[in-house]
Amino acid sequence: MRISMVSEHASPLATLGGVDAGGQNVHVAALSRELAARGHTVTVFTRREDATLPDRVELCPGVEVVHVDAGPPERISKDELLPFMDVFADHLVEHWREETPDVVHSHFWMSGLAAEGAVRRLPRPVPVVHTFHALGTVKRRHQGLEDTSPAERAVLEPMVGTAADVVIATCSDEAFELKAMGVDTSHISVVPCGVDLDLFSPEGPTEPRGPKHRIMTVGRLVQRKGVGLTISALRQLVDEGRDDVELVVLGGSRPPGQVDEDADVQRLRTHARALGVEHLVTFRGQIRQADLPAALRSADVVVCAPWYEPFGIVPLEAMATGTPVVAAAVGGLIDSVVDGVTGVHVPPRDAEAIASALGALLDDPARLRRLGLAGHARTVSRYSWQRVARDTESVYDQLTGARSARSRRRKEAHS
């Protein structure tokens, strides 16, 4: 099967941890690789962010990344990319007229606009599968006036959802949101994100650490990810008399040697300084995916405390290494982290609850071990990329099979 992935702002080649580089990049890269391993040919179309990038790059055998010229060849916030989607769609039409895919899978609402706009101009119908990765309705609900999405998203995003042949929701919470947005439930399939179990496992090297209990956060440092809440929880632990804790923060928009230039690091460091815990917080900057498992194995517990989260790959990566998770009970984290079994749920935006959960876990090493073992078992049984790819392939097969059957019926009716 020829599969075209459209991921306008999230290149599978990107360095993770920046403002617009995170779970979607991992998802597109890993799903594409695994589909190729299952015998499919995958082409990923993403916007060119650097004039020096080649037109085509092989990600792995069977997967090629095509850099599309849409807007200036430089990094632009995804919230500013909408004006370039018509040009993006024009390029897709050119590519797909030369080699028409069997199925198109778009990622994020603007990719959906470009993909669906291009497919409508092809000489024969091609099914479109769409994964949102984040919904504007949820973002506005939690961020209010701080939401930087273009105003048009409120109208265009539901159009993407209703136009797609199938929308893949990554968790049950998203499926409910899609239904409320007007997407027919018969056009919704739930397939979660996955985790690389060859890379993330309990076995392997562990970063050296000191005697303090290590609390860790991983990912983008934008405000909604809740790292500031974890710093506030650290202050509460200190107030309770603990002098045996440290917080290691991985991620951001800068590599290790340039961490001080990261505006989000500056904001969070100011917050830590105001609370008197700056000496207990280490900002490490961006980290290579290959180095992340050793870092996660060094942690006693990983905190994932976003205000909201469409899915959240970090909890899976932590659980896969056998590290328990304290997770805000939002979005996909409700599905992936089983409260009391693989980690602990806390209410969103509640630093006191985070501190209480951390204190109880750090005082109970046996419970930490049980949670870690259960977390690893859950990722193996449910969240391997092999299973995710297989489930996604089933969605493609149902669509292409249904379309083939319709085409045969039309031919028979006109014969």
Secondary structure in CASP SS format (residue, H / E / C, confidence):
PFRMAT SS
TARGET T0000
AUTHOR 0000-0000-0000
METHOD secondary structure of the structure
MODEL  1
M C 1.00
R E 1.00
I E 1.00
S E 1.00
M E 1.00
V E 1.00
S C 1.00
E C 1.00
H C 1.00
A C 1.00
S C 1.00
P C 1.00
L C 1.00
A C 1.00
T C 1.00
L C 1.00
G C 1.00
G C 1.00
V C 1.00
D C 1.00
A C 1.00
G C 1.00
G H 1.00
Q H 1.00
N H 1.00
V H 1.00
H H 1.00
V H 1.00
A H 1.00
A H 1.00
L H 1.00
S H 1.00
R H 1.00
E H 1.00
L H 1.00
A H 1.00
A H 1.00
R C 1.00
G C 1.00
H C 1.00
T E 1.00
V E 1.00
T E 1.00
V E 1.00
F E 1.00
T E 1.00
R E 1.00
R C 1.00
E C 1.00
D C 1.00
A C 1.00
T C 1.00
L C 1.00
P C 1.00
D C 1.00
R E 1.00
V E 1.00
E E 1.00
L E 1.00
C E 1.00
P C 1.00
G C 1.00
V E 1.00
E E 1.00
V E 1.00
V E 1.00
H E 1.00
V E 1.00
D C 1.00
A C 1.00
G C 1.00
P C 1.00
P C 1.00
E C 1.00
R C 1.00
I C 1.00
S C 1.00
K H 1.00
D H 1.00
E H 1.00
L C 1.00
L H 1.00
P H 1.00
F H 1.00
M H 1.00
D H 1.00
V H 1.00
F H 1.00
A H 1.00
D H 1.00
H H 1.00
L H 1.00
V H 1.00
E H 1.00
H H 1.00
W H 1.00
R H 1.00
E H 1.00
E C 1.00
T C 1.00
P C 1.00
D C 1.00
V E 1.00
V E 1.00
H E 1.00
S E 1.00
H E 1.00
F C 1.00
W H 1.00
M H 1.00
S H 1.00
G H 1.00
L H 1.00
A H 1.00
A H 1.00
E H 1.00
G H 1.00
A H 1.00
V H 1.00
R C 1.00
R C 1.00
L C 1.00
P C 1.00
R C 1.00
P C 1.00
V C 1.00
P C 1.00
V E 1.00
V E 1.00
H E 1.00
T E 1.00
F C 1.00
H C 1.00
A C 1.00
L C 1.00
G H 1.00
T H 1.00
V H 1.00
K H 1.00
R H 1.00
R H 1.00
H H 1.00
Q H 1.00
G H 1.00
L H 1.00
E H 1.00
D C 1.00
T C 1.00
S C 1.00
P C 1.00
A C 1.00
E C 1.00
R H 1.00
A H 1.00
V H 1.00
L H 1.00
E H 1.00
P H 1.00
M H 1.00
V H 1.00
G H 1.00
T H 1.00
A H 1.00
A C 1.00
D C 1.00
V E 1.00
V E 1.00
I E 1.00
A E 1.00
T C 1.00
C C 1.00
S H 1.00
D H 1.00
E H 1.00
A H 1.00
F H 1.00
E H 1.00
L H 1.00
K H 1.00
A H 1.00
M C 1.00
G C 1.00
V C 1.00
D C 1.00
T H 1.00
S H 1.00
H H 1.00
I E 1.00
S E 1.00
V E 1.00
V C 1.00
P C 1.00
C C 1.00
G C 1.00
V E 1.00
D C 1.00
L C 1.00
D C 1.00
L C 1.00
F C 1.00
S C 1.00
P C 1.00
E C 1.00
G C 1.00
P C 1.00
T C 1.00
E C 1.00
P C 1.00
R C 1.00
G C 1.00
P C 1.00
K C 1.00
H E 1.00
R E 1.00
I E 1.00
M E 1.00
T E 1.00
V E 1.00
G C 1.00
R C 1.00
L C 1.00
V C 1.00
Q H 1.00
R H 1.00
K H 1.00
G C 1.00
V H 1.00
G H 1.00
L H 1.00
T H 1.00
I H 1.00
S H 1.00
A H 1.00
L H 1.00
R H 1.00
Q H 1.00
L H 1.00
V H 1.00
D H 1.00
E C 1.00
G C 1.00
R C 1.00
D C 1.00
D C 1.00
V E 1.00
E E 1.00
L E 1.00
V E 1.00
V E 1.00
L E 1.00
G C 1.00
G C 1.00
S C 1.00
R C 1.00
P C 1.00
P H 1.00
G H 1.00
Q H 1.00
V H 1.00
D H 1.00
E H 1.00
D C 1.00
A H 1.00
D H 1.00
V H 1.00
Q H 1.00
R H 1.00
L H 1.00
R H 1.00
T H 1.00
H H 1.00
A H 1.00
R H 1.00
A H 1.00
L H 1.00
G C 1.00
V C 1.00
E H 1.00
H H 1.00
L H 1.00
V E 1.00
T E 1.00
F E 1.00
R E 1.00
G E 1.00
Q C 1.00
I C 1.00
R C 1.00
Q H 1.00
A H 1.00
D H 1.00
L H 1.00
P H 1.00
A H 1.00
A H 1.00
L H 1.00
R H 1.00
S C 1.00
A C 1.00
D C 1.00
V E 1.00
V E 1.00
V E 1.00
C E 1.00
A C 1.00
P C 1.00
W C 1.00
Y C 1.00
E C 1.00
P C 1.00
F C 1.00
G C 1.00
I C 1.00
V H 1.00
P H 1.00
L H 1.00
E H 1.00
A H 1.00
M H 1.00
A H 1.00
T C 1.00
G C 1.00
T C 1.00
P C 1.00
V E 1.00
V E 1.00
A E 1.00
A E 1.00
A C 1.00
V C 1.00
G C 1.00
G C 1.00
L H 1.00
I H 1.00
D H 1.00
S H 1.00
V C 1.00
V C 1.00
D E 1.00
G C 1.00
V C 1.00
T C 1.00
G E 1.00
V E 1.00
H E 1.00
V E 1.00
P C 1.00
P C 1.00
R C 1.00
D C 1.00
A H 1.00
E H 1.00
A H 1.00
I H 1.00
A H 1.00
S H 1.00
A H 1.00
L H 1.00
G H 1.00
A H 1.00
L H 1.00
L H 1.00
D C 1.00
D C 1.00
P H 1.00
A H 1.00
R H 1.00
L H 1.00
R H 1.00
R H 1.00
L H 1.00
G H 1.00
L H 1.00
A H 1.00
G H 1.00
H H 1.00
A H 1.00
R H 1.00
T H 1.00
V H 1.00
S H 1.00
R H 1.00
Y C 1.00
S E 1.00
W H 1.00
Q H 1.00
R H 1.00
V H 1.00
A H 1.00
R H 1.00
D H 1.00
T H 1.00
E H 1.00
S H 1.00
V H 1.00
Y H 1.00
D H 1.00
Q H 1.00
L H 1.00
T H 1.00
G H 1.00
A H 1.00
R H 1.00
S H 1.00
A H 1.00
R H 1.00
S H 1.00
R H 1.00
R H 1.00
R H 1.00
K H 1.00
E H 1.00
A H 1.00
H H 1.00
S C 1.00
END
